[in-house]
Amino acid sequence: MPRHEPWNAGRAAEIVAEHGHLEGATLPILHALQETFGYVDAEAVPLIADALNLSRAEVHGCITFYHDFRSAPAGRRSVKLCRAEACQAQGSERLHGEILARLGVGWHETSADGAVTVEPVYCLGLCANGPAALVDEEPIARLTADSLSAALAEARS
Amino acid sequence: MSVTVTVPRDAVALGLGADRIARALFAGAERRGLDLTIVRTGSRGLLWLEPMIEVATAQGRVAYGPVTQGDVEALLDAGLAEGGDHPLRLGDPEKIPYLARQHRLTFHRCGVIDPVSVDDYRAHGGYRGLEAALRLGPEAVVGAVRESGLRGRGGAGFPAGIKWNTVMLAQADRKYVVCNADEGDSGTFADRIMMEGDPFCLIEGMTIAGIATGATRGYIYCRSEYPQAFRTLQEAIANGVAAGVLGDDVLGSGRSFHLEVRLGAGAYICGEETSLLESLEGKRGIVRAKPPIPALKGFLGRPTLVNNVMTFTAVPWILEHGAAAYAAYGQGRSLGTLPIQLAGNIKHGGLIEYAFGITLREVIEDFGGGTRSGRPVRAVQVGGPLGAYFPDSLLDTPLDYEAMAAKNGLVGHGGIVVFDDTVDMAAQARFAFEFCATESCGKCTPCRIGATRGVETMDKVMAGIRPAENLKLVEDLCEIMTDGSLCAMGGLTPMPVMSAITHFPDDFTRGGDLPIAAE
């Protein structure tokens, strides 16, 4: 079952309208769009700008400022590997080399079969039990290359 | 009679298989005809023992840990339901020395209660602080916060009472209370454990702040790297509204306080309060110049009280027990307790709430039991990615805002990351610049350009290209960033860099001095 719906401008307009009343609605709208479609399509920019009385540049600027928002669909699974100091102290750098090699990707890349996108993250708050990762939204502590493979092999519950 | 077993739903426990354990317990109990109630709690913060499950027996709670899914059948066979003996049995969790010797004022409910149950929260002393606040009135509440000596726990250490007073006195049609829950510092997780384990403590603290300052609306800005905390907060707020502890008539007082949790989007800089406010307004998280201060002109231009999770969550205890009781902990101008987070290469990592004044060595050796790798401790980074690296010779420094500053370090958010002797401090210094380059908001030049130049120059030092000369450049750059940056991001990035250079000079000359032609 696909995790995300294909881009649909009508559906996007509904989402924008649902959140338009909030104070500072831009981020909640962008999160909701990305949760629905897996990314924020360029067509969403004028929709948001019109609804919130912002310029397109302001909306575009907001999307590009934050690491979380994607402008294109990612792989079916998202893997975020923590590269911050507490995980470094627990050997994350070597582990990441092994993981990236096993998946055949670099940072911010999606595997050739479209299965996995790997991104760096700076701290998941699992610092006493590192190295740490987030697979979709599920945390993994004491990460190894094998435990990541096992998590990716598991059917999404 | 049903037996209650608690299984944490804290992110660490989940990351180590807590959901699988809960399912195995349920299935195993069913097969045995055991009437078992599984309650999902937060974590007590003894993180090397996670997942730590507890069973309520007639003699009190009995803990087991660290449990894996594979242990569940054996635990049930050993009589888990009656607190039966097993190699993983830890006994009364409150008597585990790591926990017993702490000063758990703020965190005493974490891991004990169902985090999203208002009833459970109240049964464990919750909302006594707010009840006291409603009796006392705004000025006395602000007075209590001031007299407790509470300082901003996010890192800056600004006296909370002064901030609260400024917002209380500000005149405006609307005021806001905003919680900075963008806990981005590596090595810190106290906010996360609190939000996942006792979110009502934060909700109560913010409600008290609303009553005291005259703000009727609050926001929690939670980082997106904490999806569990975000969902727990949403659930707790919904339950709080249903129970009448939030909304138009807080605890039947006729006072109104509405609370909403907002999700960040992966920008470290949004932990800086003005950048956070920009982000909350729906803009790029660009730092604002101060003045005006947020207490007078914050969210949407209104007076806004911005405090960290740990600052707000200290307040219910202060109002319940009195400012003097809180100020009895700690030393000098650092009063009360500090939630210390012990992480990195450490045997017994976890949350240690303790009075200010405990030394780094006591934390690392007495609580932490040394490195997890078994190798000697070489460097300790205190206070997040913008904090100093300390060598062994400085480990007797007490955790206290002034004492740490005197050693060119900072308490920050109370995170301690331990490294063993395999660490390359030049690489850590380079990383500090790299992190700053990735996360700089770009508004001021020293931070935006300096960070990138810092990485390039450190690369030359590490490659042995005129290392002495390039190291001098790094030091110059650090001076400019310290003096010329708009906020702590650029202003403090030099702290890890300079501390590494100062305390671990040998690591910066390993590249040797290559002939100039090699450049």
Interface residues (C-beta under 8 A of the other chain):
Chain A: E23 G24 A25 T26 L27 P28 L30 H31 L52 E58 G61 C62 F65 Y66 H67 D68 F69 K80 C82 A84 E85 A86 C87 Q88 A89 Q90 V121 Y122 C123 L124 G125 L126 C127 A128 N129 G130 A132 L134 E137 E138 P139 I140 A141 R142
Chain B: A11 V12 L14 G15 L16 L47 W48 E50 E183 G184 D185 S186 G187 T188 F189 D191 R192 S224 E225 Y226 P227 Q228 R262 L263 G264 A265 G266 A267 Y268 S279 L280 E281 G282 K283 R284 G285 I286 F299 L300 Q341 L342 A343 G344 N345 I346 G349 G350 R372 Q381 P385 G415 V417 V418 F419 D420 V423 Q428 F431 F435 T438 E439 C441
